Amino acid sequence: QAIQAINGYTNMTAEEFTNMIFQKIDVNGDGELTLEEFINGVEKDEDLMELITKSFDLSNVLKVIQNG
């Protein structure tokens, strides 16, 4: 809900927002996002890339995930 508010998606429920993201980037349709799917999906979708980069600096989070 906080992400929605930051990005102006307040006209969607949290579930609808999440489903939209998964439809865009869950390549294999398994209902889970790997780090690779997330990165590739965001890189390929200009709107999603803008949404993410405007709201978050994920570089530190990605470093922690990559380093286990």
C-alpha positions as CSV (number, residue, x, y, z in Angstrom):
1,Q,0.0,0.0,0.0
2,A,2.9,2.3,0.7
3,I,4.4,1.6,-2.7
4,Q,1.1,2.3,-4.3
5,A,0.8,5.7,-2.5
6,I,4.3,6.7,-3.4
7,N,3.7,5.9,-7.1
8,G,0.1,7.2,-7.3
9,Y,-1.5,3.8,-7.8
10,T,-4.1,4.5,-5.1
11,N,-7.0,3.6,-7.4
12,M,-5.9,-0.1,-7.2
13,T,-6.0,-2.5,-4.3
14,A,-2.7,-3.8,-3.1
15,E,-3.6,-7.2,-4.7
16,E,-4.4,-5.6,-8.1
17,F,-1.1,-3.7,-8.0
18,T,0.8,-6.8,-7.1
19,N,-1.0,-8.8,-9.9
20,M,-0.1,-6.1,-12.4
21,I,3.6,-6.3,-11.5
22,F,3.5,-10.1,-11.7
23,Q,1.7,-10.1,-15.0
24,K,4.5,-7.9,-16.4
25,I,7.5,-9.7,-15.1
26,D,6.7,-13.2,-13.9
27,V,8.1,-14.8,-17.1
28,N,7.5,-18.5,-16.3
29,G,4.1,-17.8,-14.6
30,D,4.9,-19.7,-11.5
31,G,3.6,-16.9,-9.2
32,E,7.1,-16.2,-7.8
33,L,9.7,-13.7,-8.8
34,T,13.3,-14.6,-8.9
35,L,15.9,-11.9,-8.7
36,E,16.7,-12.5,-12.4
37,E,13.0,-12.3,-13.4
38,F,12.6,-9.0,-11.5
39,I,15.7,-7.4,-12.9
40,N,15.0,-8.5,-16.5
41,G,11.4,-7.5,-16.2
42,V,12.1,-4.1,-14.9
43,E,14.8,-3.5,-17.5
44,K,12.4,-4.4,-20.4
45,D,9.4,-2.4,-19.2
46,E,10.0,1.4,-19.4
47,D,7.0,2.3,-17.2
48,L,7.9,-0.2,-14.5
49,M,11.6,1.0,-14.6
50,E,10.4,4.6,-14.2
51,L,8.1,3.6,-11.4
52,I,10.9,1.8,-9.5
53,T,13.7,4.3,-10.1
54,K,11.5,7.3,-9.1
55,S,10.6,5.8,-5.8
56,F,13.5,3.6,-4.7
57,D,17.2,3.3,-4.8
58,L,17.4,-0.5,-4.7
59,S,21.1,-0.8,-5.2
60,N,21.8,-1.6,-1.6
61,V,18.9,-4.0,-1.3
62,L,20.1,-5.8,-4.5
63,K,23.7,-6.0,-3.1
64,V,22.4,-7.7,0.0
65,I,20.3,-10.2,-1.9
66,Q,23.1,-11.0,-4.3
67,N,25.6,-11.5,-1.5
68,G,23.1,-13.8,0.4
